């Protein structure tokens, strides 16, 4: 009985890891339907471990402003107002 529960938890590990993601239902369905194949299980695991946040893009203004080298925030002063670093 213990072995069955262990393998059941191992099988649904991607679903458990991705349960708080916005695509949790998709991860669960891929894990449920294709997890019996090694490729489906690995894809579900990679999807569950992938970050939810899109990469933030910052565009430079046309006026040629200055940016903080530490955090990338635009600034006009010698010190960054976001992180306090010297520009």
N, C-alpha and C positions, 0 to 999 in steps of 0.2 A: 504493500500500500504506500509506503514511504517513497519507493522508487517511482511509482506512478505520479505522485504529487510533485516530486522533484522534476521529472521530465515534462510535466504539464506546465510548471512554472518556467522552465527553461524554454519551452516551445513558445510561450506567450511573453517572453522577456521583452521583445521589441514593443509590444502593446503596453506593457507596464512602464517602460521607459518613456514612451511617447504619450502617456495618458493626459498630460497637461498641455499638449500642443494644440494649435488650432486645427490641425489635420489628424486629430486622434482617431476619428472614425475611419479615415482612409488607411491609416497605419494598421488599425485593428483588422480591417477587411483584407488587406494584403497579407497580413500575418495569418489570419484564419484560413483564407482560401489557398494561398500559395506558400505558406510557411513549411509545409511538408516537403517542399523542394528546398534544397540548400540555397539556391539562388534567391527564391522568394523570401526566405527567412533573413538572409543577409541584406537584401534590399529594404525590408521592413526595419531591420536594425539600423541601417545607415540613415534611413528617413527619420527614424525616431531620435537619432543622435544629432541630426542636423539642426542648425540654429533656426529659430522662428523669425528673428529680426532681420529685415533687409539691410543691406549696407547703406549707410548714410552718405549721400553725395553732397558735396559742397562745391558750389560754383563761385569762381572769382568774379567780382563785380567789374564792369567795364572801365571803371575809373582807376584801376590799378591800386586798390587798397592793400593794406598790410595784413598779414595773417600770423597768428601765433604759431611758432614752430613746434610747440608741445601738443596743443589741443586742436589747432586749426581754426580757431574762432577769429572772425575779422576784428580788427582793432585799429584805432587811430592814435593811441597813446603809446608810451614806451613800455608799459606793462599791460599784460592781458587782463581784461576785466573778468574773464571766465575762470582762469586758473591761476592768475597772479604771476606768471612767468615773464621774464624780461624778453621783449620782442627784439 
